[in-house]
Amino acid sequence: MRRFFLSSGLSFTHQKQNEESTMNIIKYPSREEWFSLLERPHRDASELRDTVKTVLDQVRQEGDAAVRAFELKFDKVQLDSLAVSESEMAEAEQLVSAELKDAIALAHANVERFHASQKFESQKVETAPGVVCWQKSVPIEKVGLYIPGGTAPLFSTVLMLATPAKIAGCKDIVLCTPPNREGKVHPAILVAAKIAGVNRIFKAGGVQAIGAMAYGTESVPRVSKIFGPGNQFVMAAKQQVSLSEVAIDMPAGPSEVAVVADETANPVFVAADLLSQAEHGMDSQVILITTSEQMAQKVSDEVDRQLALLPRRDIAEKSLQYSKLIIVKNVDEAVEMTNEYAPEHLILAVHDYMSFAERVINAGSVFLGNYSCESAGDYASGTNHTLPTSGYAKAYSGVNLDSFCRKITFQELSAEGVRSIGHAVELMAAAENLDAHKNAMTVRIKSL
């Protein structure tokens, strides 16, 4: 039975032969319902805090020994050394096919080209006579990259993080990733790391890896900023260490995609896009916003058909429990709902997608037209796939070249500059009852 949810709160059922539809179709919800309708799946993070804190505290106190102990406990591997050796790097080169190496190199070149275009050009500005101000972009010296392993070893994320770090000029690019039970790192991760310019690679996963990079151990250097995705424990660890130890790229939750489709969309493409995101994890969320009831129905049917063929069907199926096909009245509602949701990934499968795109103000990365699948951005178009989730696109950017830099401001005042702004500085300092501030300018004015 397929269940359609109506904005009135009533429901009716539609018979489908021999199987149930995986996705819910919501017809014409009122604006009052949007907030609850667009809610992400929530996890109670409080239950993670104590576990994460225990691991972090132990890593801080015991260094490598704690990391190795937690690797044995969580990844079921006994490690003699945390560092990936030169021989392991050479072995990885032999294990990765030439074809995959070429694909990684192509993706790296595109990511490098796009991020190199983001280089900052400083400009001196005379804000008042004799007052000159400017900025200088300075790379973060030590950065730490976390790359998940497990069922989906994200070697593409190595490119997305290490490539801009290298372009920015970061001196020390450290990578942590969990090993398998034989103590080996996935060879494609090592090959991507070499191509992108990672300096040092360590076998450490989960909370213990975040702790090692945040506090430093005998093997793993302490870094100034940590980047990269991970499960709920990794995310909780990043948030905890960011309170006092290091900076992090952004707050993050489960991955997500919103697809906006009209009657011109290809339902096969749309279903494929929804499923490509759903297979990320059981708590991922996918949403279709459409102005066409027929399109919603076609996509729903196509999702069921394609889902049955997926190797990661169990993961995608659970993810689809949090997902929705939403029918709205018109394009204006589609725009407003999209901006309210602020998706990590936004696919615009609509006829006039450039006009729609001009009205998008909240999104991590936008994919335009029927041929621009999210997978292109995930791997090889050149844009970065490390993006804000959970509605943070309303306030955060995805990872870019500036993520690996700091801006230092400079100002130079001549005697003319003191005459230009000195009296204003005195007045403002006095009004704030900061007499020493006032005096620092006053003594200069008197010296002229």
HUPEUR-V880328 format. One record per run of one state. SS is the DSSP state (h for helix, s for strand, l for the rest). FROM is the first residue (numbers start at 0). LEN is the number of residues. Records with the same first field share a line. If there is no record, write none. Layout:
# HUPEUR-V880328
SS = FROM-LEN / FROM-LEN
This chain:
# HUPEUR-V880328
l = 0-1 / 6-4 / 14-9 / 27-3 / 37-8 / 62-1 / 74-8 / 83-2 / 95-2 / 116-8 / 128-2 / 139-2 / 147-7 / 168-3 / 177-9 / 196-3 / 203-2 / 215-9 / 227-4 / 242-4 / 248-7 / 261-5 / 278-6 / 290-2 / 307-5 / 322-1 / 327-3 / 341-3 / 349-3 / 358-6 / 368-5 / 379-12 / 394-6 / 413-1 / 431-3 / 447-1
s = 1-5 / 10-4 / 23-4 / 82-1 / 124-4 / 130-9 / 141-6 / 171-6 / 199-4 / 224-3 / 246-2 / 255-6 / 284-6 / 323-4 / 344-5 / 364-4 / 404-9
h = 30-7 / 45-17 / 63-11 / 85-10 / 97-19 / 154-14 / 186-10 / 205-10 / 231-11 / 266-12 / 292-15 / 312-10 / 330-11 / 352-6 / 373-6 / 391-3 / 400-4 / 414-17 / 434-13
